[in-house]
C-alpha cells in the first residue's frame, strides 16, 4: 500500500466506526464489509487489524470490552478520532 492509500484506508476505517456510533463498536467482519463503500473490497483482515492497532495507539479508536466472547474483538471511534475526521474532511 502506498502512503496515500494507507492514509485513505485509515480514514475509511474511522469513517466506518463513526457511522456506527454505538458504545458496542464493530467487529472485524463488520468493518471489512462496510469498507467496501470506500472501495476496499475484501480487505485482508490482517491489514485491518494492523491499522486498528495503529488507530488505537494514536487514540483515534479503542477496543470495546466484551463480557461474553471476549475473543470477538470490537472497536469504536473515540472523541479524538471524531475530531480528526472533522478537521480532515474531504
Phi, psi and omega in degrees: 000136176286161177303323180292316180290327177295319178298316179296321178299314179296317178295323178296317178299314178299320179296320177299313179296322180294320180296323179295307171060020177255164179286348183274344177070189180233143176275168182307312182300319179293317178301313180302317181297313182289338178294340178299329178301329182264010176092005179261086181274130179055043178301132180300136179303323179297323178295318179295315180299319178298316180287329176295320177299316179298312182295325176291317178300324179282348181085012181272342178216164177212151176287148179255119179291139179239134177284320179254132180057060180297344178290342177270079185297143175225157181227156173222160179281150176258175176299322178297322177294319177295319178298318178300314179297319181296323181277346185235034178295146180248000000 
